[in-house]
Amino acid sequence: MATFEVTMRDRTVERVGAADAYQQEGVMTTFFRTDDHRRTVDSWSTRIASFRTAEILIIRRHDEVAVGAGVTTLTRQSA
């Protein structure tokens, strides 16, 4: 799994942990956790977080070195 760092238009940074992928869904960009055996977003994927796509400037993926305990983290900090 990976952690995604999302820089918003107002320069705040959102971190979405325990996510494997993201995709645009209408006006929102949604982050998902997928099954270890499937690397695609499908009906079995779990939604972790969504953000309005128009408010996103940058999305960065940071791969984890060690797999954690499956805890999802979403934090907010000012840039």
N, CA and C of each residue as an Amber inpcrd file, in Angstrom:
protein
   237
   0.8330000  -1.1740000   0.0000000   0.0000000   0.0000000   0.0000000
   0.8760000   1.2340000   0.0000000   0.2480000   2.3350000  -0.2630000
   0.9790000   3.5870000  -0.3820000   0.2750000   4.6800000   0.4070000
   0.9780000   5.7700000   0.5550000   0.3980000   6.9850000   1.0940000
   0.3860000   8.0030000  -0.0270000  -0.7320000   8.6640000  -0.2190000
  -0.8320000   9.7080000  -1.2210000  -0.8220000  11.0550000  -0.5270000
  -0.0510000  11.9740000  -1.0600000   0.0240000  13.3320000  -0.5550000
  -0.6840000  14.2210000  -1.5790000  -1.7570000  14.8710000  -1.1550000
  -2.5810000  15.6750000  -2.0480000  -2.4160000  17.1430000  -1.6720000
  -1.8610000  17.9330000  -2.5760000  -1.7160000  19.3720000  -2.3470000
  -2.9410000  20.0560000  -2.9400000  -3.6300000  20.7880000  -2.0880000
  -4.8700000  21.4430000  -2.4920000  -4.5890000  22.8580000  -3.0050000
  -5.5820000  23.4420000  -3.6370000  -5.4520000  24.7850000  -4.2100000
  -5.0670000  25.8250000  -3.1530000  -5.5500000  25.6720000  -1.9110000
  -5.2200000  26.6330000  -0.8500000  -3.8780000  26.3260000  -0.1740000
  -3.1100000  25.4090000  -0.7860000  -1.7560000  25.0090000  -0.3510000
  -1.7430000  24.1310000   0.8870000  -2.8950000  23.6660000   1.3620000
  -2.8860000  22.6800000   2.4300000  -2.5370000  21.3250000   1.8230000
  -2.0300000  20.4340000   2.6540000  -1.6330000  19.1090000   2.1880000
  -2.4450000  18.0730000   2.9510000  -3.1110000  17.2100000   2.2120000
  -3.8690000  16.1060000   2.7880000  -3.0660000  14.8370000   2.5510000
  -2.9620000  13.9760000   3.5490000  -2.2860000  12.6880000   3.3940000
  -3.3130000  11.5770000   3.5290000  -3.3560000  10.7080000   2.5360000
  -4.2920000   9.5850000   2.5360000  -3.4570000   8.3190000   2.6220000
  -3.5380000   7.6130000   3.7530000  -2.7650000   6.3990000   3.9540000
  -3.5800000   5.1560000   3.6380000  -2.8810000   4.0500000   3.4590000
  -3.4880000   2.7380000   3.2090000  -4.3270000   2.7120000   1.9420000
  -3.9530000   3.5180000   0.9560000  -4.6490000   3.5280000  -0.3290000
  -3.7560000   2.8920000  -1.3850000  -4.3870000   2.2840000  -2.3740000
  -3.6460000   1.6580000  -3.4650000  -3.7830000   2.4150000  -4.7800000
  -4.8880000   3.1260000  -4.9460000  -5.1610000   3.7610000  -6.2300000
  -6.1250000   4.9240000  -6.0330000  -6.2490000   5.7280000  -7.0770000
  -7.2630000   6.7820000  -7.0870000  -7.7930000   6.9300000  -8.5000000
  -9.0000000   7.4840000  -8.6010000  -9.5660000   7.7630000  -9.9110000
 -10.5970000   8.8690000  -9.7870000 -10.8490000   9.5380000 -10.9020000
 -11.8460000  10.5960000 -10.9190000 -13.2310000   9.9820000 -11.0390000
 -14.1410000  10.4590000 -10.1950000 -15.5400000  10.0420000 -10.2180000
 -16.3830000  11.3110000 -10.3100000 -16.7610000  11.6810000 -11.5090000
 -17.5060000  12.9280000 -11.6860000 -16.6290000  14.1070000 -11.3060000
 -17.1040000  14.9350000 -10.3740000 -16.3390000  16.1160000  -9.9630000
 -15.3830000  15.8140000  -8.8040000 -15.3630000  14.5660000  -8.3490000
 -14.5380000  14.1740000  -7.2140000 -13.4080000  13.2480000  -7.6550000
 -12.2810000  13.3030000  -6.9430000 -11.2040000  12.3340000  -7.0860000
 -11.2270000  11.4890000  -5.8240000 -11.3680000  10.1690000  -5.9980000
 -11.5430000   9.2570000  -4.8720000 -10.3640000   8.3070000  -4.7650000
  -9.9140000   8.0840000  -3.5270000  -8.8080000   7.1710000  -3.2340000
  -9.3850000   5.8610000  -2.7220000  -8.7880000   4.7320000  -3.1560000
  -9.3140000   3.4070000  -2.8680000  -8.2560000   2.4830000  -2.2790000
  -8.7320000   1.5440000  -1.4720000  -7.9340000   0.3890000  -1.0650000
  -8.4730000  -0.7820000  -1.8760000  -7.5720000  -1.5320000  -2.5210000
  -7.9870000  -2.6680000  -3.3390000  -7.5100000  -3.9610000  -2.6930000
  -8.0260000  -5.0700000  -3.1720000  -7.5970000  -6.3860000  -2.7130000
  -6.1560000  -6.5990000  -3.1510000  -5.3650000  -7.2930000  -2.3550000
  -3.9600000  -7.5290000  -2.6880000  -3.7840000  -8.2530000  -4.0150000
  -4.7630000  -9.0560000  -4.3960000  -4.6380000  -9.8370000  -5.6230000
  -5.1430000  -9.0870000  -6.8460000  -5.9350000  -8.0300000  -6.6420000
  -6.4380000  -7.2200000  -7.7440000  -5.8770000  -5.8180000  -7.6170000
  -5.2610000  -5.3360000  -8.6420000  -4.6840000  -3.9940000  -8.6150000
  -5.5560000  -2.9790000  -9.3440000  -6.7990000  -3.3230000  -9.6050000
  -7.7050000  -2.4010000 -10.2780000  -8.8100000  -1.9770000  -9.3320000
  -9.3570000  -0.7990000  -9.5800000 -10.4880000  -0.3260000  -8.8030000
 -11.7370000  -0.9890000  -9.3800000 -12.4580000  -1.7130000  -8.5280000
 -13.6700000  -2.3860000  -8.9590000 -14.7070000  -2.3210000  -7.8400000
 -15.7790000  -3.0660000  -7.9780000 -16.8570000  -3.0090000  -6.9920000
 -16.4410000  -3.5270000  -5.6170000 -15.3400000  -4.2500000  -5.5210000
 -14.8540000  -4.7720000  -4.2420000 -13.8880000  -3.8160000  -3.5520000
 -13.5150000  -2.7340000  -4.2040000 -12.5890000  -1.7580000  -3.6210000
 -13.2880000  -0.9550000  -2.5280000 -12.4860000  -0.4970000  -1.5630000
 -13.0070000   0.2950000  -0.4580000 -12.6150000   1.7500000  -0.6440000
 -13.6130000   2.6450000  -0.6030000 -13.3240000   4.0810000  -0.7180000
 -12.7000000   4.5630000   0.5910000 -11.5890000   5.3040000   0.4510000
 -10.8800000   5.8140000   1.6300000 -11.1680000   7.3030000   1.8340000
 -11.0750000   8.0880000   0.7600000 -11.2800000   9.5410000   0.8530000
 -11.5970000  10.0920000  -0.5280000 -12.3190000  11.2130000  -0.5500000
 -12.6300000  11.8980000  -1.8090000 -12.3850000  13.3840000  -1.6480000
 -11.9350000  14.0060000  -2.7260000 -11.6870000  15.4530000  -2.7580000
 -12.2460000  16.0100000  -4.0560000 -12.6960000  17.2540000  -4.0160000
 -13.1750000  17.9030000  -5.2290000 -11.9860000  18.0860000  -6.1750000
 -12.0900000  17.5290000  -7.3660000 -10.9860000  17.5190000  -8.3320000
 -10.5030000  18.9310000  -8.6560000 -11.4050000  19.8930000  -8.7740000
 -11.0270000  21.2740000  -9.1150000 -10.1460000  21.9130000  -8.0450000
 -10.1580000  21.3750000  -6.8230000  -9.3660000  21.9260000  -5.7270000
  -7.9810000  21.2840000  -5.6070000  -7.6940000  20.2510000  -6.3940000
  -6.4250000  19.5310000  -6.2960000  -5.3970000  20.1300000  -7.2470000
  -4.1990000  20.4100000  -6.7240000  -3.0860000  20.8640000  -7.5530000
  -2.1370000  19.7250000  -7.9030000  -1.7690000  18.9140000  -6.8940000
  -0.7560000  17.8660000  -7.0720000  -1.1640000  16.6320000  -6.2720000
  -0.9310000  15.4580000  -6.8500000  -1.0550000  14.2040000  -6.1080000
   0.2740000  13.4830000  -6.2140000   0.8640000  13.1430000  -5.0730000
   2.1300000  12.4000000  -5.0330000   1.8990000  11.0850000  -4.3060000
   2.4870000  10.0150000  -4.8470000   2.3940000   8.6920000  -4.2200000
   3.7120000   8.3850000  -3.5180000   3.6320000   7.9410000  -2.2790000
   4.7930000   7.5190000  -1.5150000   4.5740000   6.0630000  -1.1220000
   5.3810000   5.1690000  -1.6660000   5.2520000   3.7570000  -1.3260000
   5.8210000   3.4980000   0.0490000   5.1180000   2.6580000   0.8090000
   5.5570000   2.3160000   2.1520000   6.6530000   1.2650000   2.0790000
   7.6100000   1.3610000   2.9920000   8.6930000   0.3890000   3.0520000
   8.1950000  -0.9090000   3.6460000   7.4490000  -0.8260000   4.7340000
   6.8850000  -2.0090000   5.3890000   5.3730000  -1.8660000   5.4240000
   4.6810000  -2.9500000   5.2040000   3.2280000  -2.9220000   5.2450000
   2.7870000  -2.7580000   6.6890000   1.9220000  -1.7690000   6.9280000
   1.4470000  -1.4840000   8.2740000   0.3480000  -2.4380000   8.6820000
  -0.3250000  -2.1030000   9.7330000  -1.3760000  -2.9540000  10.2850000
  -2.7210000  -2.7280000   9.6020000  -2.7160000  -2.0790000   8.4390000
  -3.9570000  -1.8460000   7.7270000  -4.7640000  -0.6860000   8.2710000
  -4.1240000   0.2160000   8.9950000  -4.8080000   1.3620000   9.5660000
  -4.8290000   2.4780000   8.5350000  -5.9780000   3.0570000   8.3160000
  -6.1340000   4.1430000   7.3600000  -5.9320000   5.4620000   8.0900000
  -5.0870000   6.3240000   7.5150000  -4.8720000   7.6180000   8.1270000
  -5.1970000   8.7050000   7.1140000  -5.7980000   9.7570000   7.5970000
  -6.0840000  10.9240000   6.7920000  -5.7940000  12.1130000   7.6930000
  -4.7610000  12.8720000   7.3420000  -4.3830000  14.0060000   8.1730000
  -4.3740000  15.2610000   7.3270000  -4.4620000  16.3910000   7.9740000
  -4.4630000  17.6820000   7.2760000  -3.4070000  18.5590000   7.9160000
  -2.6110000  19.2190000   7.0700000  -1.6260000  20.1540000   7.5850000
  -1.5300000  21.3110000   6.6180000  -1.1490000  22.4460000   7.1170000
  -0.9500000  23.6180000   6.2620000   0.4350000  23.5570000   5.6410000
   0.5260000  23.9850000   4.3920000   1.8190000  23.9740000   3.7000000
   2.5820000  25.2400000   3.9590000
